[in-house]
Amino acid sequence: MKKRYIGKTDIEASVVGFGGIPIQGLSFTEAERVLLRALDREINFFDSARAYTDSEEKIGRALGGRRDGIYLASKAMSRSADKIVEELEASLRNLRTDMIDLYQVHSVGSLEQLERITGPGGAYEGLSRAREAGKVRWIGVTGHSRRVLLAAVETGLFDTVQCPYNPIEDEWEGDVIPAAKTARMGIIGMKPLAGGALKDAVISIRFSLTRGVDVSIPGMDSVEQVDENASAGESPAPLSDSEHGKLREEKKLWGEKFCRRCAYCMPCPNGLNIPFLLLLDGYYVRYGLKDWALSRLKTLAKTYSDCTACGECLDKCPYHLTIPEMMKDAAGRLIEI
C-alpha cells in the first residue's frame, strides 16, 4: 500500500483509508473481521464520526489495542467549544484511546455555521484547548458545500479538509482542492464511489488519488470490499483514456439529478429512507435493473407515494435537489407491489 503525508501534518497515511459509515450495519464480530482485514492490507487510516452510531465503538473494539502505526480520525457536529469537547471525550472512550490523530468539525453547511465554529466560544476554540492537552493532534473540517469549505480553507485555521470527490463530483478540483494545496492542507476524499453509484471501485479510487486527494476513504462492510479497495492503493497510476471514457459514460447515466447519498435530508418526518429510494430509482431508470430495484422496494415500509411534499428535505439538502418532485416522478415510474 502506498503512503502519503496528509498535507502539512505528520500523518503518513495509506492512500486508501477506511471510511467508517458502512460498518454500522454489521455486528461487532463482523466489523472486527473487516477492520482486521484492512490492517492486513496495510490500511492505517481509519475515519469515523460521532454521528455514525456505533462505528467508533466497533473501531475501538477492533483496533484499540493496536495503536502503533495506526491513525484514528473522527468528527462531531457540535458548533460550540464546550459541546465539541464533550463529543471528543465520548469519541476517546469509544475508540479506546487517549489521543485522536485528527478531529474534524463535521458537515459545516453554511457560512454562518463556519463563523460560529471559528468565533469566540466556538468549536475550533474547544479543539484548540484539546490539542494543547494532548487529546487531539490535528484539527480538520468537513462538508459538502464548496463555498463553505473554500471559506474554511481561507481562514488558515484548519489542518485538513474533507470533501466528497469522485468522477461524478469532480467540481472540487476547480477551487477547494487547489486552494487547500496552496495552503498545505491535507485533502481527504470521501465518497470515492459516489455513494455506491459507480461500479468500478478500483478505477474510481485511482481517479481520486491521481487528481489531488491525499487519501481516499471508501466505506467498506465486507472483506471482499476491503481487498478490492486496497488494491487501488497499491499502484495508483493515472487512468488510461479508456478508463476515463468508462467513467464519463457512467457519469452520463446519472445525469444532473444525482443524489450524493450524503443523508443530510434525513430523518424524513414521514419515515422515508430518501437516499436509498433515490438510489433505487437511479438504478431502475439508468441501469435498467428493474427487477432488482423492485425487489428491494418491496422490503421498505415507506416508499415514494408516502412522500407528502412537506419540503423539510429541501432546506437540508446541500445540493438543492428537488426531492419531493423526484419522489413524485419515481412513484410514477416504479410499480409498487
Residue pairs with C-beta under 8 A, 6 or more apart in sequence:
1 14
1 15
1 16
1 41
1 42
1 43
1 44
1 230
1 233
1 234
2 14
2 15
2 233
2 234
2 235
2 236
3 12
3 13
3 14
3 15
3 44
4 12
4 13
4 15
4 214
4 215
5 11
5 12
5 13
5 186
5 214
6 13
6 45
6 102
6 160
6 186
6 187
6 188
6 214
6 215
7 159
7 160
7 180
7 184
7 185
7 186
7 187
7 214
8 159
8 184
8 185
8 186
9 102
9 137
9 138
9 159
9 160
9 186
11 45
11 71
11 101
11 102
11 138
11 186
13 44
13 45
13 71
13 214
13 215
14 42
14 43
14 44
14 45
14 215
14 233
15 209
15 214
15 215
15 216
15 233
15 236
16 43
16 205
16 209
16 215
16 216
16 217
16 218
16 229
16 230
16 232
16 233
17 43
17 44
17 45
17 46
17 47
17 73
17 188
17 215
17 216
17 217
18 35
18 38
18 43
18 45
18 46
18 47
18 217
18 220
19 47
19 190
19 217
19 218
19 219
19 220
20 46
20 47
20 48
20 49
20 52
20 55
20 56
20 58
20 59
20 219
21 52
21 55
21 219
22 219
22 220
22 221
23 31
23 34
23 35
23 55
23 58
23 59
23 219
23 220
23 221
24 52
24 53
24 54
24 55
25 221
26 34
26 58
26 221
28 54
28 57
28 58
28 61
31 58
31 59
31 61
31 62
32 58
32 61
32 62
33 223
34 220
34 221
34 222
34 223
34 225
34 226
35 46
35 58
35 59
35 62
35 63
36 62
37 223
37 226
37 227
38 46
38 220
38 226
38 230
39 63
39 66
39 70
41 226
41 227
41 230
42 230
43 226
43 230
43 233
44 69
44 70
44 71
45 71
45 73
45 215
45 217
46 59
46 63
46 70
46 71
46 72
46 73
47 73
47 74
47 75
47 162
47 188
47 190
47 217
48 55
48 56
48 59
48 72
48 73
48 74
48 75
48 91
48 95
49 55
49 56
49 74
49 75
49 76
49 106
50 56
50 74
50 75
50 76
50 77
50 87
50 90
50 91
50 106
51 75
51 76
51 77
51 106
51 107
56 74
56 90
56 91
56 94
56 95
57 94
59 72
59 94
59 95
60 94
60 95
60 96
60 97
61 96
63 70
63 72
63 95
64 95
64 96
64 97
65 96
67 97
71 101
71 102
72 95
72 97
72 100
72 101
72 102
73 100
73 101
73 102
73 103
73 104
73 140
73 188
74 91
74 95
74 100
74 102
74 103
74 104
75 103
75 104
75 105
75 106
75 140
75 142
75 162
76 84
76 87
76 88
76 91
76 103
76 104
76 105
76 106
76 123
77 87
77 106
77 107
78 84
78 86
78 87
78 123
79 105
79 113
79 116
79 117
79 122
79 123
80 116
80 121
80 122
80 123
80 126
81 121
81 122
81 123
81 125
81 126
81 129
82 121
82 126
83 123
83 126
84 105
84 123
84 126
84 127
85 126
85 127
85 129
85 130
88 100
88 103
88 126
88 127
88 130
88 135
88 136
91 100
91 103
92 98
92 99
92 100
92 135
98 134
98 135
99 134
99 135
99 136
99 137
100 135
100 136
100 137
101 137
101 138
102 136
102 137
102 138
102 139
102 140
102 159
102 160
103 127
103 130
103 136
103 138
103 139
103 140
104 139
104 140
104 141
104 142
104 160
104 162
105 117
105 123
105 124
105 127
105 139
105 140
105 141
105 142
106 142
107 142
107 143
107 144
107 264
108 114
108 117
108 141
108 142
108 143
108 145
108 148
108 149
108 152
109 143
109 144
109 145
109 148
109 264
109 318
110 145
110 148
111 147
111 148
111 151
113 148
114 148
114 151
114 152
114 155
116 122
116 123
117 123
117 124
117 141
118 124
118 155
118 157
124 139
124 157
127 136
127 139
128 139
130 136
131 137
131 138
131 139
138 159
138 160
138 186
139 157
139 158
139 159
139 160
140 158
140 159
140 160
140 161
140 162
140 186
140 188
141 149
141 152
141 158
141 160
141 161
141 162
142 161
142 162
142 163
142 188
142 190
143 149
143 152
143 162
143 163
143 318
144 163
144 164
144 260
144 262
144 264
144 318
144 319
145 318
146 163
146 171
146 172
146 175
146 176
149 161
149 163
149 176
150 175
150 176
150 179
152 158
152 161
153 161
153 176
153 179
153 180
153 183
153 185
154 179
156 183
158 185
159 185
159 186
160 185
160 186
160 187
160 188
161 176
161 180
161 185
161 186
161 187
161 188
162 187
162 188
162 189
162 190
163 172
163 176
163 187
163 188
163 189
163 190
164 172
164 189
164 190
164 191
164 194
164 260
164 262
165 172
165 173
165 177
165 189
165 190
165 191
165 192
165 208
165 211
165 212
165 213
165 216
166 189
166 191
166 192
166 193
166 194
166 198
166 204
166 207
166 208
167 194
167 198
167 204
167 207
167 247
167 248
167 250
167 251
168 194
168 197
168 198
168 250
168 251
168 254
168 258
169 191
169 194
169 260
170 211
173 211
173 212
177 187
177 211
177 212
177 213
178 212
180 186
180 187
181 187
181 212
186 214
186 215
187 212
187 213
187 214
188 213
188 214
188 215
188 216
188 217
189 208
189 209
189 213
189 215
189 216
189 217
190 217
191 260
191 261
191 262
192 201
192 204
192 205
192 207
192 208
192 216
192 217
192 218
193 201
193 204
193 205
193 218
194 204
194 254
194 258
194 260
194 261
195 259
195 260
195 261
195 262
195 275
195 279
196 261
196 279
197 250
197 254
197 258
197 261
197 279
197 282
198 204
198 247
198 250
199 250
200 246
200 247
201 218
201 225
201 228
201 229
201 232
202 228
202 229
202 231
202 232
203 232
203 239
203 243
203 246
203 247
204 247
205 216
205 218
205 229
205 232
205 233
205 236
206 232
206 236
206 237
206 238
206 239
206 243
207 239
207 247
208 216
209 216
209 232
209 233
209 236
210 236
210 237
210 238
210 239
216 232
216 233
218 225
218 229
220 226
220 229
239 247
253 286
253 287
254 282
254 286
255 286
257 321
257 322
257 326
258 282
259 274
259 275
259 278
259 279
259 282
259 319
259 321
259 326
260 319
261 275
261 276
261 278
261 279
262 275
262 318
262 319
263 275
264 316
264 317
264 318
265 274
265 275
265 313
265 316
265 317
265 323
266 273
266 274
266 275
268 274
268 312
268 313
269 310
269 312
270 302
270 306
270 307
270 308
270 310
271 301
271 302
271 306
272 302
272 303
272 304
272 306
272 307
272 327
273 300
273 302
274 313
274 323
274 327
276 300
277 300
277 303
277 304
277 327
277 330
278 323
278 326
278 327
278 330
280 293
280 296
280 297
280 330
280 334
281 293
281 304
281 326
281 329
281 330
281 333
281 334
283 289
283 292
283 293
284 290
284 293
284 294
284 330
284 333
284 334
285 333
293 334
294 334
294 335
294 337
297 303
297 334
297 336
298 337
303 331
303 334
303 336
304 327
304 328
304 330
304 331
304 334
304 336
305 331
305 336
307 324
307 327
307 328
307 331
309 324
309 327
309 328
310 324
311 324
313 323
313 324
314 320
314 322
314 323
314 324
317 323
